[in-house]
């Protein structure tokens, strides 16, 4: 057992690494900048956690997802590994304490959101730490060619100015070839170095069905496929409707979306993971960080925005390497909805500027003020107040984020946090002098540990039960202690934060770059077109379409998707089928030819040629005109 295997076994209980993990670990341990491409569920976090544990010092982990950041920190703590996090939802005092702990407390991992990494104070503190690795998760976010570009990622490379010899590990589950090159360039890799696991999933059958009654077909899938499943839809209301429908047919189901409280979401996840609920119906908020190996089917009732998103979500099926199914249900109305969605995604530039001013006014920000300030932001409340459709607001905010005017955090629900700001001796004196507060302070100290060294998540409802009182009484005591400067108390927040990256500007000075606007619009359209082409394709293996999109060419047909299965019914080998298709495409593109002429001029069995021609006619790839001549459909 080498040192990496020993660490893996000691902390995670595994004796062997998954494919590619050890190569990545060895690469970064040896000081090499490394881009690791691993499909969803491939065990990305192990690839930076193990090499960092094998060295002195701390690993900085950069991720845009606050909820996932918190989960990973909690998971590491549960394994006895010291970890901290700094993100947009924290106040200055919390950040200061966390940085002090990171500098002097022998912590192995410091998770950080990209915008926090950019602040001068944090960079100055990092310079005084012993950093052994910089891990950049979701690294495709650094590329404007990618499907989830985040401008804050562009500043990450500036850390190389203060840590020039520290290796960077960039991680992503989905990246096209142009995005791969862009990631390495934007992160200033000293030498190109890509370690990639094939995106091929041999146990996953990709299926597309053109179905009018999607609910009925979903019921059929759930009834004929054993095991648990995930159903993805585009909006929150639909999650509830589909879950109700499945339950009414005797299939146990529940719904999940980002608008639910953390407690409810966690409870629903646990029910599904434990098998008490068989099917979870969700928006794309579900799945990140969830590794349930025995998912037998993932069904998309609506088209995802891109093949990247589809591949990630579909890839949550069959992680135990047993047969599983990724099913996309599509009909003609989906294309119309997609086109409407495209129009909504890019509001007119003047509308974006108007929304910017309305948001600043709604938040009470004066002109020339607000830079770096964070505000609770309820999108629905603002939309009602401004009388603007919420989806238009959301898409305008995305474009304003691209232009570095503001950004909105992904965290919707943040628990209350508390820390004592007096020492134990001073607190004891106050308890002796104030009997009314004494009993409440004792409740706090019995219910939670670590209140003098760190901000600790607290639950007012739990404290009320613990103290046999009401939540209102608990909150009143917390406010009293805060006013007396005994504690720092941050009440629970149930909305995202909107953070102004620049001071509020006059409307005439707000510039939305027409070039960037046009570029992003074109990229968005290209990704949507690729998704529609996947859904409409009737001749090419589904797996080959996906692999080609991610830069894997010269691959073999999977033999198990809906396209391959209909081909297999022809009783023609994959080699002969592809040869005939290539010949036909060559002869029929821009030409009209009779079937008899084709058969006589292709040196392959006429029976096979006729079978393939009929199949292509049935699937709309070849058209027969009134004169009986054939041409390739463009």
FILONU-450692 format. One line per 2 residues: number of its first residue (from 1); their letters; for each residue x, y, z of C-alpha. Coordinates in steps of 0.001 Angstrom, whole numbers, plus 524288, in hexadecimal, padded with zeros to 5 digits. Layout:
NUM> A> X,Y,Z | ...
end
This chain:
1> XX> 80000,80000,80000 | 805F0,80D17,7FBFE
3> XX> 803D9,819A4,803C9 | 7F82A,81DCA,7FB8F
5> XX> 7F154,810B7,7FD7A | 7F3F7,8116B,80C18
7> XX> 7ED91,81EEA,80CD9 | 7E211,81A22,804B8
9> XX> 7E002,80E6D,80D97 | 7E21A,815EE,81A54
11> XX> 7D856,820C6,81757 | 7CEE1,81AEC,80D69
13> XX> 7CFF2,80C4A,80FE3 | 7D2EC,808CC,801AE
15> XX> 7DE49,80022,7FDFA | 7DEB4,803D8,7EF90
17> XX> 7DD38,81060,7E7C9 | 7D375,81204,7DCD4
19> XX> 7D8EF,812E8,7CEEE | 7E171,81EFB,7CC9A
21> XX> 7E100,823AF,7DACF | 7EEB8,81F27,7DE47
23> XX> 7F4B3,824B3,7D1C7 | 7EEE9,8321A,7D4FA
25> XX> 7F367,8313C,7E32A | 8013C,82DAF,7DF09
27> XX> 801A5,8389F,7D501 | 7FE09,84391,7DE85
29> XX> 80613,83DAC,7E99E | 811E1,83ED4,7E09D
31> XX> 80EE7,84D4D,7DEB9 | 808A1,84CE3,7D139
33> XX> 7FD6D,855AA,7CD3C | 7F2DD,84C0F,7C966
35> XX> 7E592,84C9D,7C2D3 | 7DD7A,840CE,7C6A9
37> XX> 7D175,83D50,7BEC5 | 7C920,8336F,7C5E9
39> XX> 7BAC9,83049,7C394 | 7B0BA,83312,7CE30
41> XX> 7B281,82969,7D94E | 7C0B6,826A6,7D5EC
43> XX> 7C5C1,82ABD,7E359 | 7CBB5,8380B,7E04B
45> XX> 7CD3E,83CAE,7EE64 | 7D63E,8314D,7F1C4
47> XX> 7DFF4,8361F,7E78B | 7E337,84273,7EF32
49> XX> 7E045,83DC4,7FCF1 | 7E9DB,8325A,7FCCE
51> XX> 7F5FC,8397E,7F76F | 7F3B1,844ED,8009E
53> XX> 7F2F2,83BC9,80C59 | 7FFB9,835AD,807CE
55> XX> 806D1,842CD,808E4 | 808FC,84D4F,81307
57> XX> 80085,8593A,8117B | 7F2D9,85CD4,80D38
59> XX> 7EB53,85A9D,800AF | 7E2F9,865E2,7FB9E
61> XX> 7D6B6,860BF,7F4FB | 7CF7C,86A65,7EC46
63> XX> 7C140,86774,7E934 | 7B5A5,8700A,7E58F
65> XX> 7AB8D,8679B,7EC7E | 7A9E9,86BB3,7FAA9
67> XX> 7A0DF,8606C,7FE30 | 7AA71,85666,7F8BD
69> XX> 7B5BC,85D54,7FF7B | 7AEF0,85C1F,80CA3
71> XX> 7ABC9,84DBC,80A37 | 7B9E6,84A7B,806EC
73> XX> 7BF1C,851AE,812E5 | 7B574,84A66,81B76
75> XX> 7B90C,83D4C,81539 | 7C791,83FC3,81784
77> XX> 7C525,84372,825AD | 7BD7D,836CD,8277C
79> XX> 7C992,82F72,822B1 | 7D22E,8366D,82C8B
81> XX> 7D82F,83FA2,82276 | 7D8DE,84E25,825E3
83> XX> 7D23D,856B0,81BB4 | 7CCE1,86487,81AA9
85> XX> 7C501,86C80,810E6 | 7C440,87AD4,80CEF
87> XX> 7B923,87F6B,80429 | 7B070,88AFE,800DE
89> XX> 7A689,887F9,80B78 | 7B035,88B10,81672
91> XX> 7B265,89811,81D25 | 7BFA5,89E88,81F59
93> XX> 7C130,8994C,82D36 | 7BE64,88B48,82901
95> XX> 7C84B,88C54,81E08 | 7D29A,89215,8270B
97> XX> 7D0FE,886E7,830DB | 7D13E,87CAD,8261A
99> XX> 7DDC0,88248,82045 | 7E446,88295,82DB8
101> XX> 7E0A1,87452,82FA5 | 7E5D7,870F8,82233
103> XX> 7F2CD,877BF,8250A | 7F511,8725D,832AA
105> XX> 7EC00,866C7,8349C | 7F24A,85C19,82C58
107> XX> 7E6B0,85AFB,82318 | 7E88A,852AC,816EA
109> XX> 7DDF3,85864,80E23 | 7D92E,86637,80BFA
111> XX> 7CD5C,866B7,80307 | 7CACC,873C2,7FCA2
113> XX> 7C1A7,87A09,7F2CA | 7C8E0,880A0,7E767
115> XX> 7C457,88E68,7EABA | 7C9C6,88D27,7F89D
117> XX> 7D6ED,888B1,7F362 | 7D7D1,89589,7EBD2
119> XX> 7D7A8,89E5D,7F7F4 | 7E4E3,8A489,7FBC1
121> XX> 7E36B,8A0EC,80A44 | 7E17B,89282,80746
123> XX> 7ECAD,8924B,7FD7C | 7F5AA,898A1,8076F
125> XX> 7F221,88E32,81177 | 7F3C7,8832C,80792
127> XX> 80178,88824,804A9 | 804EF,88595,812E8
129> XX> 7FF99,877A1,812A3 | 80642,86B34,80E32
131> XX> 7FDD5,8676E,80278 | 800E2,85A27,7FC83
133> XX> 7F67B,859C6,7F1C5 | 7EC22,86235,7EB32
135> XX> 7E058,85A46,7E6C2 | 7D6E0,86102,7DD78
137> XX> 7CA05,85999,7DD19 | 7C022,85BCA,7D220
139> XX> 7CB90,86174,7CA7A | 7C386,8627A,7BDED
141> XX> 7BD94,86EAB,7C442 | 7CA0E,87609,7C084
143> XX> 7C75B,874B7,7B1F5 | 7BE35,87D76,7AA4E
145> XX> 7BD44,8720D,7A0C7 | 7B743,869BE,7AB85
147> XX> 7A917,8681C,7AF8D | 7AA4E,86E02,7BD36
149> XX> 7B3BF,8797C,7BBF9 | 7B607,88139,7C895
151> XX> 7BE37,88DB0,7C75C | 7C379,88C65,7D55A
153> XX> 7CB22,88067,7D0C5 | 7D38F,888D4,7C7ED
155> XX> 7DA20,88EB1,7D3F3 | 7DE7D,8818B,7D96F
157> XX> 7EB27,88159,7D1A2 | 7EFC8,88D9D,7D8B6
159> XX> 7F2DE,884DC,7E45F | 7FE71,88018,7DC52
161> XX> 804B1,88D60,7DE9C | 80601,88A28,7ED0F
163> XX> 80717,87B42,7EC26 | 80EDA,8792F,7DF95
165> XX> 813DD,86BA7,7E31D | 8073C,865D8,7E882
167> XX> 800ED,85C38,7DF0E | 7F2F5,85E32,7DA51
169> XX> 7E975,852F3,7D897 | 7DE09,856DC,7CFE1
171> XX> 7D24C,84DCC,7D08D | 7C64C,84C7C,7C808
173> XX> 7BCB3,84204,7C407 | 7B93C,84812,7B6E9
175> XX> 7C1C3,84FA5,7AD6E | 7C27F,8506B,79EB5
177> XX> 7D02A,850CA,79877 | 7CFF6,85FAB,79718
179> XX> 7CC32,8610B,7A576 | 7D744,857D1,7A974
181> XX> 7E15D,86081,7A2CF | 7DB0C,86CCD,7A838
183> XX> 7DB86,867C6,7B64A | 7EA2C,8653B,7B598
185> XX> 7ECCC,87265,7AF52 | 7E464,87A3C,7B8D9
187> XX> 7EA89,87365,7C4B1 | 7F83D,875F9,7BF60
189> XX> 7FC6D,867BB,7BEF9 | 80B32,86715,7BE59
191> XX> 809D9,85B66,7B54B | 7FDDD,8555A,7AEEA
193> XX> 7F9EF,84949,7B666 | 7ECAA,842C9,7B4AA
195> XX> 7E901,8360B,7BB40 | 7DC27,83135,7B5FF
197> XX> 7D367,825C1,7B84A | 7CAF0,8224E,7ACAA
199> XX> 7BD2C,827AE,7AD92 | 7B7FD,81AAD,7A8A2
201> XX> 7AE63,813E1,7B1C7 | 7AD76,805E7,7ACEA
203> XX> 7A2D9,8021A,7B691 | 79A14,80DC1,7B360
205> XX> 78FF5,80C9F,7A892 | 78C56,819C4,7A2A9
207> XX> 77E65,81A1A,79D8B | 77662,824E8,79722
209> XX> 767C5,82379,794FA | 75F0C,82CB4,78D3D
211> XX> 75309,82BCA,795ED | 746EC,83453,79711
213> XX> 74244,82EF8,7A439 | 74EDD,82FBB,7ABFE
215> XX> 74893,82CBE,7B92C | 742E7,81FFE,7B44C
217> XX> 7500B,81BE9,7AE9C | 756E7,81F9F,7BB46
219> XX> 74D79,816BF,7C29C | 75103,80BC1,7B934
221> XX> 75F9A,80DE4,7BB9C | 75DDB,80DA7,7CA66
223> XX> 7556C,80167,7C9BA | 75E80,7F9BD,7C0BB
225> XX> 76BA1,7FE10,7C66C | 76F0F,7F952,7D405
227> XX> 7765A,801E5,7DDB3 | 776CA,8104D,7E0D6
229> XX> 77613,81B86,7D73C | 77756,82A29,7D516
231> XX> 76DFB,8320D,7CCB4 | 772B2,83F81,7C85B
233> XX> 7695A,84A7E,7C4B6 | 76B6F,858FE,7C200
235> XX> 76325,85FB1,7CC6E | 75FA9,85E3A,7DABF
237> XX> 75100,85D21,7D8DE | 752BE,851A3,7CFB1
239> XX> 75ADD,84A05,7D9A5 | 74F1E,84990,7E2AE
241> XX> 74584,8465A,7D7CF | 74D78,83ADF,7D28B
243> XX> 75044,83574,7E029 | 741A8,83611,7E348
245> XX> 73E95,82F09,7D677 | 7484A,82413,7D940
247> XX> 7432F,82246,7E71B | 7353B,82185,7E1C0
249> XX> 73970,815ED,7D956 | 73F9A,80EBC,7E4CD
251> XX> 74DC4,812B9,7E22C | 753E0,818E3,7EE4C
253> XX> 75947,82639,7EAAF | 75CD0,83352,7F095
255> XX> 760B1,84093,7EB17 | 76CAD,8492B,7ED00
257> XX> 7709E,856ED,7E929 | 77900,86238,7EE07
259> XX> 76D6C,8697B,7F3EC | 76BE1,85F89,7FEE6
261> XX> 77273,8619F,80C18 | 77F5F,85A88,80E99
263> XX> 778C9,851E0,818C8 | 76E22,84D7F,80F4F
265> XX> 777B9,84B6D,80422 | 780AD,84375,80CE5
267> XX> 77533,83B4D,811C0 | 7708A,8387C,803E2
269> XX> 77E58,834D4,7FF9B | 77FAD,82B79,80B11
271> XX> 77298,824E7,8081F | 776A4,822E3,7F9F6
273> XX> 78493,81E88,7FCFF | 77FBA,814A0,806FE
275> XX> 775D1,80F0D,7FD5E | 769BD,81363,804E8
277> XX> 76638,81BC3,7F921 | 768BB,81577,7EBF5
279> XX> 7684E,8211A,7E299 | 76C79,82F22,7E4F1
281> XX> 766D1,83959,7DB8E | 76FA1,8453A,7DB46
283> XX> 774DC,85146,7D4B8 | 7835F,851FB,7D184
285> XX> 78593,85624,7DFBD | 785C6,847A6,7E31E
287> XX> 7916F,83EB0,7E1C9 | 79D9B,846CE,7E4A9
289> XX> 7A5A9,83F6F,7EEA8 | 79BEA,8342D,7EF78
291> XX> 7A228,82717,7EC68 | 797A1,81C93,7EC96
293> XX> 79D9D,81148,7E505 | 79160,80950,7E201
295> XX> 7894C,81314,7DA0D | 7838D,80AE5,7CF14
297> XX> 77D4D,815B0,7C704 | 77E40,82451,7C4D7
299> XX> 77321,82A0C,7BCDC | 772DD,837CD,7B72B
301> XX> 764F4,83C7A,7B4A1 | 76A25,8497B,7AF7B
303> XX> 775F1,84CAE,7A712 | 781DA,85114,7AEF0
305> XX> 7889C,85D81,7AA45 | 794AE,85668,7A53E
307> XX> 79AF8,84938,7A2F6 | 7A44D,84C64,7AE29
309> XX> 798E5,84DA1,7B798 | 7923B,84197,7B1EF
311> XX> 79E82,83955,7B2E3 | 7A0A3,83D07,7C128
313> XX> 79298,83A61,7C523 | 7911E,82DE6,7BD2B
315> XX> 79E21,82951,7C2C6 | 79810,8280E,7D04F
317> XX> 7926E,81B11,7CBD7 | 799D6,80E55,7CD20
319> XX> 7A58B,8127B,7D527 | 7A650,80488,7DA57
321> XX> 7AA24,80057,7CC69 | 79D92,7F866,7CACC
323> XX> 7940D,7FA8F,7BF9D | 78CD8,80789,7C076
325> XX> 784F7,81049,7B773 | 78594,81EBD,7B3E3
327> XX> 778BC,82221,7AD34 | 7756D,82F07,7A699
329> XX> 76705,83100,7A379 | 7650E,83A9B,79870
331> XX> 75A14,83F90,78FD0 | 75807,84A49,785D8
333> XX> 7537A,8544E,78FE0 | 760C2,8537C,796B6
335> XX> 7678E,85A36,78B64 | 75DDA,86588,78C10
337> XX> 76019,866A7,79AD2 | 76EBB,8666C,79884
339> XX> 76DD4,871A9,78EE2 | 765AF,87983,79895
341> XX> 76FB1,87687,7A322 | 77A90,87B87,79A41
343> XX> 77380,88883,79865 | 7716E,889C4,7A716
345> XX> 77FBA,886CC,7AA10 | 7846E,89366,7A3B8
347> XX> 77BDF,89F18,7A72B | 77E6C,8AB91,79F3F
349> XX> 78A2C,8B34C,7A42A | 78199,8BEE7,7A7F9
351> XX> 77920,8B5CE,7B038 | 7854D,8B0AB,7B727
353> XX> 78982,8BE8E,7BA6E | 77BE2,8C1C2,7BF9B
355> XX> 77BF7,8B59B,7C832 | 78972,8B94D,7CD7C
357> XX> 7847C,8C6A5,7D1C0 | 777EE,8C0DA,7D756
359> XX> 77FA2,8B6E0,7DF54 | 788A1,8C162,7E4E5
361> XX> 77CF7,8C9E6,7E885 | 775D6,8BE42,7EE73
363> XX> 781D3,8BBA0,7F6F9 | 78304,8C9FC,7FABE
365> XX> 79071,8CBF4,7F492 | 79428,8D9EF,7F13E
367> XX> 79BB3,8DD94,7E4ED | 7AA5A,8DBF0,7E700
369> XX> 7A805,8D2FD,7F2AD | 7A6BA,8C476,7F56C
371> XX> 7B34E,8BE4F,7F056 | 7B5BF,8B16F,7F764
373> XX> 7A8FE,8B244,7FF0E | 7A05F,8A638,8008C
375> XX> 7918A,8A680,80153 | 78700,89C67,803D6
377> XX> 7800C,89B6B,7F6CE | 772CF,8953A,7F495
379> XX> 7715E,89409,7E5DF | 7629C,891BF,7E614
381> XX> 76022,89D29,7EF4C | 7685E,8A620,7E6BD
383> XX> 76181,8A173,7DA4E | 7542C,8A46A,7E026
385> XX> 75906,8B191,7E52E | 75EF9,8B55B,7D804
387> XX> 753F3,8AF0B,7D008 | 75DD0,8A780,7C7CB
389> XX> 75CCC,898F4,7C499 | 765C1,89183,7CDF0
391> XX> 76C7C,889A9,7C31E | 76FE3,8965D,7BC13
393> XX> 775CE,89B7B,7C8D1 | 77D86,88EFE,7CAF7
395> XX> 78345,88F35,7BD3B | 78660,89DC1,7BE2B
397> XX> 78DAF,89B4A,7CAF0 | 795C4,890B6,7C436
399> XX> 799FC,89A39,7B9A2 | 79CFC,8A4BB,7C3CF
401> XX> 7A566,89A73,7CA9E | 7ACB0,897B6,7BDE5
403> XX> 7AF94,8A648,7BD23 | 7B49E,8A672,7CB4D
405> XX> 7AA4A,8AFA5,7D0EC | 7A4C2,8A610,7DAE5
407> XX> 7A2EF,897BE,7DE13 | 798EA,88F92,7E550
409> XX> 79CF5,88444,7EE29 | 7976D,87698,7EC5A
411> XX> 7946C,874E6,7FAD9 | 785E6,876B6,7FD90
413> XX> 78512,872AA,80BCA | 78FA4,875D6,815AA
415> XX> 78E15,871C1,82404 | 78FBB,87B0B,82F7A
417> XX> 79DB8,87C38,8348B | 7A317,8804A,841B3
419> XX> 7B009,882A2,84895 | 7B386,887FC,8560B
421> XX> 7BBFF,89434,854F5 | 7BFCC,89494,86364
423> XX> 7C8A6,88AD1,86A23 | 7C3B1,8809F,873AA
425> XX> 7C7F4,88823,87FD9 | 7C0E4,8949D,87BE0
427> XX> 7B4E7,88CBC,87811 | 7B4A9,88615,8855F
429> XX> 7B4BE,89361,88C41 | 7A90B,897B0,88408
431> XX> 7A1D5,88B0C,88737 | 7A3F1,88D3A,895CE
433> XX> 79F09,89B49,894CD | 7935C,89848,88C04
435> XX> 78B60,88C73,8900D | 7815A,88EA0,88525
437> XX> 78BC2,88CDE,87A9F | 79320,8825D,8821F
439> XX> 78952,87787,87F7E | 788BF,87A9E,870EE
441> XX> 7979E,87B30,86FB2 | 79847,86DCA,87616
443> XX> 78E8B,86895,86BFB | 7974D,86D95,86116
445> XX> 7A3A2,867AD,866F2 | 79D13,85A84,86942
447> XX> 7970B,859F8,85BA8 | 7A32C,85DAC,853C7
449> XX> 7B1E9,85CA4,854BA | 7BC61,86544,84EC4
451> XX> 7B4C2,871E5,850D4 | 7C0E7,8794A,8558F
453> XX> 7C9DB,875DC,84A40 | 7C136,875B4,83E1C
455> XX> 7B3FC,879DB,83905 | 7AB22,86E1C,83B1B
457> XX> 79E85,86AE5,833FF | 79315,86B3F,83D6E
459> XX> 784B9,867D1,83C79 | 77B67,8707E,84432
461> XX> 770B9,8660E,843A1 | 779E5,85BFB,849A1
463> XX> 77DEF,8659D,85442 | 76F99,8684E,8574C
465> XX> 76CFA,859BF,85939 | 77997,8582A,860E8
467> XX> 775C9,8637C,869DF | 7671D,86036,86A8A
469> XX> 76347,86D82,86520 | 75F59,873FE,8584A
471> XX> 76750,877F6,84C75 | 7637E,88643,84E9A
473> XX> 7691E,885F0,85C6F | 775C2,87FD7,8575F
475> XX> 7772F,88A69,84CFF | 774BA,89513,856F3
477> XX> 77F9A,88FC3,85FB2 | 788E4,88EE1,85409
479> XX> 7861A,89D06,8507C | 7886D,8A127,85EA4
481> XX> 79597,89A34,85F26 | 79932,8A05C,85236
483> XX> 795B4,8AE1E,856E4 | 79DFD,8ABF0,8630D
485> XX> 7A971,8A846,859FD | 7AA81,89ABD,85FF7
487> XX> 7A7E8,89369,85348 | 7A85B,895A3,844BA
489> XX> 79B4F,89086,83FA2 | 797F8,88EFC,8313F
491> XX> 789A2,88B5C,82F78 | 78532,8812A,825AE
493> XX> 7840B,88593,81790 | 77A90,87F69,80DEE
495> XX> 77E33,886FE,801AC | 78A74,887BA,7F936
497> XX> 793F2,892F4,7FA9A | 7957D,89CE7,7EFD5
499> XX> 7A333,8A2C2,7F02B | 7A6C0,8AF33,7E8EF
501> XX> 7B410,8ADBD,7E283 | 7B41E,8BC1F,7DE99
503> XX> 7AE2A,8C87B,7E453 | 7A0FC,8CC36,7DEC4
505> XX> 7A255,8D36D,7D1DE | 799CB,8DCF7,7CA7D
507> XX> 7923E,8D5F1,7BFC3 | 799FE,8DD03,7B529
509> XX> 7A6A1,8D73B,7BAAC | 7A1C7,8C929,7BB73
511> XX> 7A7D3,8C22E,7AFDE | 7A35D,8B4CF,7AB51
513> XX> 7AD88,8B103,7A130 | 7A666,8AE51,79438
515> XX> 7B1AF,8A57E,7902C | 7B0DF,89D2A,79C86
517> XX> 7A202,89D21,79BD2 | 7A258,89827,78DC9
519> XX> 7AD0C,88E28,790B4 | 7A5AE,8884B,79C4D
521> XX> 79905,88828,794C2 | 79F84,88093,789A9
523> XX> 7A5D4,876F4,79316 | 798EE,874DF,79A13
525> XX> 79221,87280,78CFE | 79C9D,868D3,788D6
527> XX> 79AF3,8610D,7956F | 78C2D,860E9,793ED
529> XX> 78D6F,85C8D,785BF | 79671,85169,789D4
531> XX> 78C51,84D1E,793E2 | 7813F,84D81,789E0
533> XX> 78974,84629,77FD1 | 78BFF,83B87,789F5
535> XX> 77D65,83A53,78C82 | 779F3,83A16,77E04
537> XX> 784D8,83117,77971 | 7800F,8243E,773E7
539> XX> 78C44,81E8C,76DA8 | 7982D,82077,77641
541> XX> 79B0C,81910,782DB | 79745,82173,78EA8
543> XX> 7A3E0,81E4E,795C6 | 7ABF5,82214,789D5
545> XX> 7A4D0,82F33,788DD | 7A813,8324F,79714
547> XX> 7B61A,82D83,79648 | 7B878,8352F,789BC
549> XX> 7B333,8418A,7902D | 7BD64,84001,79AE2
551> XX> 7C850,83DA8,7912C | 7C8C4,82EC4,7910C
553> XX> 7C880,82A73,782E7 | 7CAF5,81D4A,77C5D
555> XX> 7C246,816B0,7867C | 7B9ED,80A95,78486
557> XX> 7AB33,809AC,78499 | 7A635,80661,7922D
559> XX> 79CD7,7FBFA,78D36 | 792C7,7FF05,797C3
561> XX> 78CD5,80C7E,79534 | 77FD9,80DA9,78DF7
563> XX> 786D6,81091,78114 | 7900B,804FD,78219
565> XX> 78506,7FBC3,785D2 | 77D00,7FF40,779C6
567> XX> 78934,7FD84,7716E | 78BC0,7F05B,777B1
569> XX> 77E5F,7EBCD,772FA | 78356,7ED13,764F1
571> XX> 78C91,7E1A8,76782 | 797F9,7E951,761A1
573> XX> 7A520,7EB0F,76849 | 7A8CB,7F892,76D3E
575> XX> 7B431,7F8A4,763AF | 7ABA0,7F5D8,757C2
577> XX> 7A0F8,7FF37,75C29 | 7AA79,80A86,75DD2
579> XX> 7B113,8076B,750BA | 7A400,807B4,749A0
581> XX> 79FA3,81446,75063 | 7AC80,81AF9,74CCA
583> XX> 7AB06,816E0,73E89 | 79CDF,81B36,73DE6
585> XX> 79FD0,82865,7441C | 7AAF4,82A85,73A6F
587> XX> 7A24A,82747,72E9C | 7957E,82D88,732E2
589> XX> 79A21,83A7F,73891 | 796D9,844CF,72E39
591> XX> 792A8,83A08,724AD | 7867C,8321A,7214B
593> XX> 788F1,823D0,71E33 | 7802D,81806,71B98
595> XX> 780DC,80CA6,72526 | 78482,80345,71A1B
597> XX> 79033,80BBE,7165C | 794AE,80BFF,7248D
599> XX> 793B1,7FD37,72604 | 79B10,7FACF,71947
601> XX> 7A611,8043C,71CB5 | 7A8FA,800AA,72AD6
603> XX> 7B176,7F4A9,72C5C | 7A9B4,7EF66,737F9
605> XX> 79EC8,7E55E,738AC | 7929C,7EB3B,73241
607> XX> 789E3,7E5A1,73D20 | 791AB,7ED06,74743
609> XX> 79181,7F9AB,73F64 | 782B4,7F8E9,73D93
611> XX> 780A7,7F660,74C36 | 788D3,80239,74FE9
613> XX> 78205,80AD9,745C5 | 774B3,806E7,74B13
615> XX> 7793C,80997,758EC | 77E41,8170D,75512
617> XX> 77181,819FB,74DEF | 769A5,815EF,759FA
619> XX> 771FB,81EC3,76286 | 77149,82A8D,7598E
621> XX> 77FAC,82B1B,755B4 | 77CE2,827F6,74760
623> XX> 771AD,82DD6,73F75 | 76B3B,82780,7339E
625> XX> 765BD,830FF,7297B | 75A71,82F21,71FFE
627> XX> 7636E,828F3,715D7 | 76815,81EA4,71F74
629> XX> 7756B,824E5,720ED | 77C1E,825D2,72E1B
631> XX> 78345,83141,73441 | 789A5,83396,74187
633> XX> 7819C,83BFB,74AC7 | 78964,8480B,74EC3
end
